Amino acid sequence: MKIKPYPFPQQKIDAWIASICNDFTGDKKWLKAYLTATYWRTLGDYAAIQPIVNPKDSILEIAGTPPLLGCALQESFPEATFEICDIDTSAYDAFLQKHAIAQSSSSDIQEGILSTKKETYDVVICCELIEHLSGNILKALDAITRKVSPQGYLYITTPDLRSYAGLFAIFVKGSGLASKPRESVRQQYEKAIKPPFFFGHVREFTNKEVIDLVKSFGFEWVRTYEQPLSYRKPFLKLFSNHVQCAIEHLFPSLSLMKKYLFKKNAQQD
């Protein structure tokens, strides 16, 4: 299913980005550039998640910094409870406290440990995380899926290896990373040597692999969303990126960014 970013007014998006950056204690210039370049993906996530959220749901976003998606969801669901869990959320302390978003830090997810305020949540969001996992992904997914309440929802996004970008990476660049065809395997692992000490893209998956993997934890696949590359993306500098953009809009199933919605079976823990 092709998804379009939710049409929040640009003025509101800019205000959210400015607010997050103002309270950020790290490199504000880098953060603003990152959010300006990627907010279109985040608003696509909102468009996918918004229909399944109830007004007073509990929502956990894993790897949820910077908290732009939290801003959008909180705007629409002021009575819902939000929590963001990441390796280190301290750089966003002021913003999260100001907006009453609970925060927790957990660096042991690859060992099957995910420390959060509550045991389970109605909606668990996991955007662009699984491609960074260098350890046993079964342990990580076990920890993640246990945080979903029975009949609750799990939302996962990750690059699709079986996309136009993936085919380009394999056959033109000789790379197994659809989203990082110009970077080496060594570069992905070296990213864990310096702060914030997490790996680059270690492994990217096909649509089928993601669905089969999550279903094996007692989940029902609801749907897959495709989000074509945005024409407004600031770093469309290479001709190959423009070709990718055009192909994804003509054939959404070949889009790089895939977004998966799953529902937990009632009999699961």
C-alpha positions in Angstrom: 0.0 0.0 0.0 1.5 3.3 -1.0 1.5 5.8 1.8 1.7 9.6 1.6 3.1 11.7 4.5 0.3 13.2 6.7 -0.2 16.8 5.5 0.7 18.7 8.7 1.2 22.4 7.8 4.9 23.1 7.0 4.9 25.9 9.7 4.0 23.3 12.3 6.7 20.9 11.1 9.3 23.6 11.2 8.1 24.6 14.7 8.6 21.0 16.0 12.0 20.8 14.5 13.0 24.1 15.9 11.7 23.1 19.4 13.6 19.8 19.4 16.8 21.5 18.2 16.6 24.3 20.7 16.5 21.9 23.6 19.0 19.5 22.2 22.4 19.5 24.1 24.4 18.1 21.2 25.3 19.4 17.7 22.2 21.5 16.9 23.3 22.2 13.3 23.6 18.5 12.6 20.3 17.7 14.1 18.5 20.3 12.2 20.0 19.1 8.9 19.0 15.5 9.8 15.4 16.3 10.7 15.0 18.6 7.7 16.2 15.8 5.4 14.2 13.0 6.9 10.9 14.4 8.3 9.0 13.2 5.3 9.7 9.6 6.4 8.5 10.4 9.9 5.3 11.9 8.7 4.8 8.8 6.6 5.1 6.8 9.8 2.5 9.0 11.5 0.1 8.4 8.6 0.5 4.6 9.0 0.2 4.6 12.8 -2.5 7.2 13.4 -5.5 5.0 12.3 -4.7 2.3 14.8 -4.2 4.5 17.9 -7.0 4.9 20.4 -7.2 8.2 22.4 -5.9 6.7 25.7 -3.4 4.1 24.4 0.0 3.6 25.8 2.7 4.0 23.1 6.4 2.9 23.3 8.8 4.1 20.6 12.1 2.1 20.6 15.1 4.0 19.2 12.7 7.0 19.3 15.2 9.9 19.2 15.0 12.5 17.9 11.4 12.6 19.0 9.7 14.1 15.9 7.2 11.2 15.6 6.3 11.7 19.3 5.5 15.3 18.5 3.1 14.4 15.8 1.4 11.6 17.8 1.1 13.8 20.9 -0.6 16.5 18.8 -3.4 14.1 17.8 -3.6 12.0 21.0 -3.0 14.3 24.0 -4.5 11.8 26.4 -2.3 8.9 25.3 0.8 8.0 27.3 4.2 8.1 25.5 7.5 6.6 26.3 10.7 6.7 24.3 13.5 4.2 24.8 16.9 4.6 23.3 20.6 3.9 24.0 20.9 7.4 25.5 18.1 9.9 25.6 20.0 12.4 27.8 20.6 14.9 25.0 16.8 15.3 24.7 16.0 15.5 28.4 14.7 19.1 28.4 12.4 18.5 25.4 11.0 15.2 26.7 10.4 16.5 30.2 8.7 19.6 28.8 6.3 17.5 26.7 5.7 14.9 29.5 7.2 12.1 27.4 8.6 9.3 29.6 12.1 8.1 28.7 14.2 5.1 29.4 17.7 4.0 28.3 18.5 0.4 27.2 21.7 -0.7 25.6 21.2 -4.4 26.0 18.5 -5.0 23.4 20.7 -7.4 21.5 21.0 -9.5 24.6 17.2 -9.6 24.9 17.0 -7.0 27.6 14.7 -4.0 27.1 14.2 -1.9 30.2 11.0 0.3 30.1 8.6 1.9 32.5 5.8 -0.5 31.8 5.6 -4.2 31.1 3.5 -3.9 27.9 2.1 -1.2 25.6 -0.9 -0.9 23.2 1.4 0.2 20.4 5.1 -0.4 20.0 7.0 1.5 17.3 10.4 0.4 16.0 11.6 2.6 13.2 14.8 1.8 11.3 16.3 -0.3 14.1 16.6 -3.9 13.0 19.1 -3.2 10.3 21.5 -1.9 12.9 21.5 -5.1 15.1 24.8 -6.9 15.1 23.9 -9.7 17.5 21.2 -12.3 17.7 18.2 -10.7 16.2 15.9 -13.3 17.7 16.9 -12.1 21.2 16.2 -8.5 20.2 12.8 -9.3 18.6 11.8 -11.4 21.6 12.4 -8.4 23.9 10.6 -6.1 21.5 7.6 -8.3 20.9 7.1 -9.0 24.6 6.4 -5.3 25.1 3.3 -5.5 22.9 0.0 -6.1 24.8 -2.2 -9.0 23.6 -4.1 -7.7 20.6 -1.7 -4.7 20.5 0.2 -3.4 17.5 3.8 -3.6 16.5 5.0 -1.2 13.8 8.4 -1.8 12.2 10.2 0.1 9.4 13.4 -0.9 7.6 15.0 -0.7 4.2 13.8 -3.4 1.7 16.6 -5.3 0.1 14.2 -6.5 -2.6 13.6 -2.9 -3.9 14.9 -0.9 -6.9 17.7 0.5 -4.6 18.5 -3.0 -3.4 18.9 -4.3 -7.0 21.0 -1.3 -7.9 23.2 -1.9 -4.9 23.7 -5.6 -5.7 24.1 -5.5 -9.5 25.8 -2.1 -9.9 27.7 -1.5 -6.7 28.2 -5.0 -5.5 26.7 -4.2 -2.1 24.3 -6.1 0.0 23.0 -2.9 1.6 20.1 -1.3 -0.3 20.3 2.0 1.6 24.1 2.2 1.8 25.5 1.0 -1.5 28.5 3.4 -1.5 29.6 2.5 2.0 31.7 -0.6 2.9 31.0 -3.3 5.5 34.0 -2.0 7.5 32.4 1.5 7.6 29.2 0.1 9.1 31.1 -1.7 11.9 33.5 1.1 12.6 30.5 3.4 13.5 30.2 1.4 16.8 33.7 2.5 17.9 32.7 6.1 18.7 29.6 7.7 20.3 26.8 6.9 20.2 28.4 3.4 20.0 25.9 1.7 17.7 26.5 -0.1 14.5 25.7 1.2 11.0 23.5 -1.0 8.7 24.8 -4.6 9.4 22.0 -6.5 7.5 19.1 -5.4 5.5 16.1 -7.7 4.8 13.6 -8.4 2.1 9.9 -7.8 2.6 9.2 -11.5 3.0 12.0 -12.0 5.5 10.6 -9.3 7.8 7.1 -10.6 7.7 8.1 -14.2 8.3 10.4 -13.3 11.1 7.9 -11.2 13.1 5.0 -13.7 12.4 7.2 -16.4 14.1 6.8 -14.5 17.4 3.0 -14.9 17.4 2.0 -11.9 15.3 -0.4 -11.4 12.5 0.8 -9.4 9.5 -1.7 -6.6 8.9 -0.2 -4.7 6.0 2.9 -3.4 4.4 3.2 0.3 3.4 5.5 1.6 0.8 6.8 5.2 0.9 8.5 6.4 -2.3 11.5 8.6 -2.0 10.5 12.3 -1.5 11.1 14.6 -4.4 11.8 17.3 -1.8 14.6 15.4 -0.2 17.5 17.8 0.1 20.3 15.4 -0.8 19.0 14.2 -4.2 22.3 15.2 -5.7 23.2 12.1 -7.8 21.4 11.2 -11.0 20.9 7.7 -9.7 18.9 9.1 -6.8 16.6 10.9 -9.3 16.1 7.7 -11.2 15.3 5.8 -8.0 12.8 8.5 -7.0 11.0 8.3 -10.4 10.9 4.5 -10.3 9.5 4.4 -6.8 6.7 6.8 -7.6 5.8 4.8 -10.7 6.2 1.4 -9.0 5.6 1.8 -5.2 6.3 -1.9 -4.5 9.9 -1.2 -5.5 10.3 1.5 -2.8 13.3 1.3 -0.5 11.5 2.2 2.7 9.0 -0.4 3.8 6.7 0.0 6.8 5.1 -3.0 8.4 2.1 -3.2 10.7 1.6 -6.4 12.8 -1.0 -7.3 15.4 -0.2 -9.6 18.4 -2.3 -12.7 18.7 -4.5 -12.7 21.8 -3.0 -16.0 23.2 0.5 -14.6 23.2 2.2 -13.3 26.4 
